[in-house]
Amino acid sequence: LCLTAVAVTGCGHRLAVAQAKTPSAHIVPIPQSMAVASGELRISAAAVDADAAAANAGRALDELLTSLSIGGKGPAATPIRLQLINDPALGEEGYRLVVDDAIDLSAQTDTGLLHAVQSLRQLLPVKPQADYRLPRVVITDVPAYRWRGISLDVARSFLPVEYLEKHIDRMALFKLNRLHLHLTDDQGWRIKIKRYPKLVEIGGASAVKGGRAGYYTQAELKHLVAYAQARGVTIVPEIDMPGHVQAALASYNELACEDVSNLSAYSGVEVGFSVFCLKKPEVVYPFVRNVLEEVAAIFPSAEIHIGGDEIKHPLYADFIARIAAMVDAMGRTAIVWEEGSVAEMKPNVLLQLWNDGYAIDAAVAKGHRLILSPCSYLYIDHGNYKGQPGADWCRGDGVPLKRVYSFDPAPFKSAVGIEAALWTEYVHSDAAADDRLWPRLAAVAELAWSPAGQRGYAGFVQRMGALRPQLDAMGIHYHAEPDLDWA
Ligand code: TNX
C-alpha cells in the first residue's frame, strides 16, 4: 500500500500523489465561512442548469468551463446549478457554494453568483485536464465592505483600454468591485469631452516625463463601463479639481487667472501649483458643469469623484461645496479627497482618506462616510520593497505585501470600504503597473472582503502562494514576492 509518502519505493508516483492529497480549498479573499468535508468530487463533464436571469454569472461559468474543456452533458456529467434565491442574509453580493455530488451556486443577485463562480474558479486548476478533483465544501460568503476598490492614475501615464480590460478581469477574480479612474491631472487629460475638444487634443497629448500620453474616446469608455459591469465592477470616474488642472489650463487658457496664451501641460512630478481661476465663476462653473454632464452620461456609477486634493486657496471650500451640490443635482453622490471635508456638503458625500492620521472626526460627526486609502498601507505606487525605484514620500520602507495586509480598517467605524491607489509618476508600462498591483491587490481584496476573524498573514501567504498559476494564466507580470516564494 502506498498512502502518503511519495518517495516510498514501489509506488507509482502519480498514484501516490493522487491518494495522498485531498484537493485543498485555497480561496482569496478567504470566505466568511467555509466547511471542508472529507473526500472529493471528480468531474469530467458538466450538466449546467443556469438561471437565465443571472446572465453575467451564466456567461462567466460558461467561459470557465470552456477554458477547462469541461464539456456538455452525458451520463457521467456532474450537475452544476446556478440559482437566484431569496436569502436576505446574503445581501447584494453574498453567495453560497456547495460542492457535494453536485455543484450548487446560489445568490440573491447576478453579482453574488459572479462571485460564486470566481470562488469555484479558484478551486479548479487553470489548464484542461482529463478530469478534475474538487474538495467537498460548503461556503457561505458575504463581503465585509461594499467598497473594494483600486484607483488607477491614467493621467500621469496613460493605460490603454486593452490593459484596463485585463485589469477588470483580474479584479473580478478577487472580488474587487470598484475601479476608480483618475482621469485628469496636471500632466494629462484622458477623457474626451465633446464640448471641449482641446482637452484631449492638447491635454491628452502630454504625460509625465517618461510616461505615456493618450486619451479615451467616449465610445471606449462606454465599452469599458459595460465590460466592467458584466464582471461585477463599477467604474468610478474622477475629474480632479480645482487643483491638479494644468492640462485643462493648457487646453483652455481662460480657465486660468493669469493672462497667458502659452500655458503648456506639465511633465514634472511636483503637485499643488495649478488651480482653476476661482475669481472667474462665470467661466469656471459652466465649464465644470458641462464636463460633468458628459462624464455622468458615460458613467452610470452612483458616485462621481471630484478630486479636491492638495490645493490651498481662499475659495477652495466654497468651490468644493458648489461642485458637490452640482453632482447631487445630477442625481449622483460626490466623492472628495479628505481635504474637501472643510466644505459644507450633504452628509452622503463620501470622503477618501489618504494621509495616515488625517483628522476626520469632525466630518464623520456630520455624517460623512469614508473610503480608506491610507498611504502608508495602500499607496502601491510605493515600492514592493524598500529601495524599489518610485514614490517614497509616504513611507521610506516601501509598502510590502505584508505591510498592506497588516492594515486594520476596524477602527474606522464609518468606512464604506477600502481602496488602494496606483499613482503613475513612475509607472510607465503595463508590466510596471502589474508589478505594482500584484500580488498586493489580492491582499487589499482580502482586507475589504474577509472578516477580521478569518484573516491572517500566514494563511493568506499559503493560499495566495497556491494561486500563482491563476495569475500566470492571466499573463500578469507580478512582482516576484519573496514572502510567497515567488522570487
Ligand atoms: C499624492 S493622494 C497625490 C497624488 C500623487 C501621489 C503620489 C492624492 C490625493 N494626491 O497627486 O500622485 O501622492 O504618491
Residues whose N, C-alpha, C, O or C-beta is under 5 A from the ligand:
A	BS01	TNX	D309 W337 W354 D381 A391 W423
